[in-house]
Amino acid sequence: MRIPVIASAVLLLAGCGSYEYRDNSAAVDGNPLCMSRPSQPGEPVSRDCERDASGRWSSERDGQPVDFKRTRDDR
């Protein structure tokens, strides 16, 4: 009986927040200046070529309302 109660509480609390994930690997792979890698450890790498992945949990409610009204031209 405990597991369904805990699972439902987790699902309800998960609906109150959002998780944002950022990853710049595709931008680094697409940059032709980042094709050459440093050959020695400790060599500097351009800031544009550094791979970074991060996540952020937020419980703020800063979303914008969605307008579902259709204009006359869309009908």
C-alpha positions, 0 to 999 in steps of 0.5 A: 500500500505504501508504494502506490501512495509514494508513487502518486505523491512523487508524480503530483510533485513532479507536475509542479516543477520543470527541468531544463537540460542544456548541452552544447555538443552539437554546436561544438561538433558543427564548428570547424574551428573545433576539429583539431584537438590539443595534442598535449595535456594542459594545452588551452582550448577555445571557450567555444570548443568546450563541451558543457552539459548542465541541468536545472530544476525549477519550481517557479511558475513563470510560464506564459499563457497560451492563446488558443484563439483562432483568427478569421484567416485561420478558419 
